[in-house]
């Protein structure tokens, strides 16, 4: 499985947070829930629901079936989860799944559904540093920016990776270029 879920720090105020089995099961259910509608054996499985069984849940998170039943009773009693039984499987629904998983920007929601994670600050910083390096190479007349191929050693590293750069200086150049 790929992608991620959002968990608010407010979960620490939730009534079942200190009940390890109930909290663990609920988090597992949010992780397993469909992020979009699907179908299983002719049954529509909506967003926020998934198909499983008590023994399967017990095996997945390492609890006994009795612990799963108890935790599910807690979650059903307080309205966090609903269970719809079918002859060969059960559909577990995380109530208010959209409230848990769409309380953010549309961009975050789209990236989650596509399995794309946004770039981190470090990735953006490294990209800017590399851009400065390429511009510097072009000014000095060497490297890819100047139309020259960067030779690589047997290790497969590029010339950029082999050189010993002072990234603090490059970072200062980056910050200076953003101020201008």
C-alpha positions as CSV (number, residue, x, y, z in Angstrom):
1,X,0.0,0.0,0.0
2,X,1.1,3.5,-0.7
3,X,0.0,6.9,0.4
4,X,-0.5,8.3,3.8
5,X,-3.2,9.5,6.3
6,X,-3.5,12.6,8.3
7,X,-3.8,12.3,12.1
8,X,-4.5,15.4,14.2
9,X,-2.8,15.9,17.5
10,X,-6.3,16.3,18.9
11,X,-6.4,12.5,18.9
12,X,-4.6,12.6,22.2
13,X,-7.7,14.2,23.7
14,X,-10.0,11.4,22.4
15,X,-11.6,9.2,25.0
16,X,-10.2,5.9,23.7
17,X,-6.6,7.2,23.2
18,X,-5.4,5.6,26.4
19,X,-7.0,2.3,25.6
20,X,-4.2,0.8,23.6
21,X,-6.2,-1.9,21.8
22,X,-9.1,0.4,20.9
23,X,-6.8,3.2,19.7
24,X,-4.6,0.8,17.8
25,X,-7.5,-0.8,16.1
26,X,-9.0,2.6,15.2
27,X,-5.8,3.8,13.6
28,X,-5.4,0.5,11.7
29,X,-9.0,1.0,10.4
30,X,-8.2,4.5,9.2
31,X,-5.1,3.1,7.5
32,X,-7.1,0.3,5.8
33,X,-10.1,2.4,4.8
34,X,-10.7,3.1,1.1
35,X,-9.7,6.6,0.1
36,X,-12.3,6.3,-2.8
37,X,-15.3,4.2,-3.5
38,X,-14.7,0.6,-4.6
39,X,-16.5,-2.7,-5.1
40,X,-16.0,-6.2,-3.7
41,X,-18.0,-9.2,-4.8
42,X,-20.8,-7.0,-6.2
43,X,-21.0,-4.9,-3.1
44,X,-20.2,-1.2,-3.2
45,X,-17.6,-0.4,-0.6
46,X,-17.7,3.4,0.0
47,X,-14.9,5.8,0.8
48,X,-13.9,5.3,4.5
49,X,-14.9,1.6,4.5
50,X,-13.1,-1.7,3.9
51,X,-13.7,-5.4,3.7
52,X,-12.3,-7.6,6.4
53,X,-13.2,-10.0,9.2
54,X,-12.6,-10.2,12.9
55,X,-9.9,-12.9,12.6
56,X,-8.2,-11.0,9.8
57,X,-8.1,-7.8,11.8
58,X,-6.7,-9.8,14.8
59,X,-4.0,-11.3,12.7
60,X,-3.1,-8.0,11.1
61,X,-2.5,-6.1,14.3
62,X,-1.5,-9.0,16.6
63,X,-4.5,-9.0,19.0
64,X,-6.9,-11.8,19.9
65,X,-10.3,-11.9,18.3
66,X,-11.8,-11.2,21.7
67,X,-9.7,-8.0,22.0
68,X,-10.9,-7.0,18.5
69,X,-14.5,-7.6,19.5
70,X,-14.1,-5.5,22.7
71,X,-12.3,-2.7,20.9
72,X,-15.0,-2.7,18.1
73,X,-17.7,-2.5,20.7
74,X,-16.1,0.6,22.2
75,X,-15.8,2.2,18.8
76,X,-19.4,1.3,17.8
77,X,-20.7,2.5,21.1
78,X,-19.2,6.0,20.6
79,X,-20.1,6.2,16.9
80,X,-16.6,6.0,15.4
81,X,-17.1,2.8,13.5
82,X,-20.0,0.8,12.0
83,X,-19.9,-2.8,10.9
84,X,-22.1,-4.3,8.2
85,X,-22.0,-8.1,8.1
86,X,-22.4,-10.1,4.9
87,X,-22.4,-13.9,4.7
88,X,-18.7,-14.2,3.9
89,X,-17.2,-10.9,5.0
90,X,-17.9,-7.8,6.9
91,X,-17.7,-4.1,5.8
92,X,-16.1,-1.9,8.4
93,X,-16.9,1.8,8.0
94,X,-15.0,4.6,9.8
95,X,-17.8,7.1,10.5
96,X,-16.8,10.7,9.5
97,X,-13.8,9.4,7.6
98,X,-14.0,12.6,5.4
99,X,-13.8,14.7,8.5
100,X,-10.5,13.0,9.5
101,X,-9.0,12.9,6.0
102,X,-10.1,16.1,4.2
103,X,-9.5,18.8,6.7
104,X,-6.7,20.3,4.6
105,X,-6.1,21.9,1.3
106,X,-7.4,20.5,-2.0
107,X,-3.7,20.1,-3.0
108,X,-3.0,17.8,-0.1
109,X,-6.2,15.8,-0.8
110,X,-5.3,15.4,-4.5
111,X,-1.8,14.3,-3.7
112,X,-3.0,11.7,-1.2
113,X,-5.4,10.2,-3.7
114,X,-2.7,10.1,-6.4
115,X,-0.1,8.7,-4.0
116,X,2.1,11.8,-4.5
117,X,3.8,13.3,-1.5
118,X,4.7,17.0,-1.6
119,X,8.4,18.0,-1.8
120,X,10.0,18.6,1.6
121,X,11.8,21.8,2.5
122,X,15.1,20.0,2.2
123,X,14.3,18.7,-1.3
124,X,13.4,22.2,-2.5
125,X,16.6,23.6,-0.9
126,X,18.7,20.9,-2.6
127,X,17.1,21.7,-6.0
128,X,17.9,25.4,-5.6
129,X,21.5,24.6,-4.6
130,X,21.9,22.4,-7.7
131,X,20.5,25.3,-9.9
132,X,23.1,27.7,-8.4
133,X,25.8,25.1,-9.1
134,X,24.7,24.7,-12.7
135,X,24.6,28.6,-13.2
136,X,28.1,28.8,-11.6
137,X,29.4,26.1,-13.9
138,X,28.0,27.9,-16.9
139,X,29.7,31.2,-15.9
140,X,33.0,29.4,-15.3
141,X,32.7,27.5,-18.6
142,X,32.5,23.9,-17.5
143,X,29.9,21.3,-16.7
144,X,26.6,20.4,-18.2
145,X,25.4,24.0,-18.3
146,X,28.3,24.9,-20.5
147,X,27.5,22.0,-22.9
148,X,30.3,19.8,-21.5
149,X,29.6,16.3,-20.3
150,X,30.5,15.6,-16.7
151,X,32.8,12.6,-16.5
152,X,31.8,9.9,-14.1
153,X,34.0,7.5,-12.2
154,X,33.4,3.8,-11.9
155,X,31.3,4.5,-8.8
156,X,28.6,6.0,-11.0
157,X,28.7,9.3,-9.2
158,X,28.4,12.5,-11.3
159,X,31.0,15.2,-11.2
160,X,28.7,17.1,-8.9
161,X,28.7,14.3,-6.4
162,X,32.5,13.8,-6.5
163,X,33.5,17.4,-5.8
164,X,33.9,18.7,-2.3
165,X,31.5,21.7,-2.1
166,X,31.0,24.1,0.7
167,X,27.2,23.9,0.9
168,X,27.1,26.7,3.5
169,X,28.5,29.1,0.8
170,X,26.0,27.7,-1.8
171,X,23.2,28.2,0.7
172,X,24.3,31.8,1.3
173,X,24.3,32.3,-2.5
174,X,20.9,30.9,-2.6
175,X,19.6,33.1,0.1
176,X,21.2,36.1,-1.5
177,X,19.6,35.3,-4.9
178,X,16.2,35.1,-3.3
179,X,16.6,38.5,-1.6
180,X,17.3,40.2,-4.9
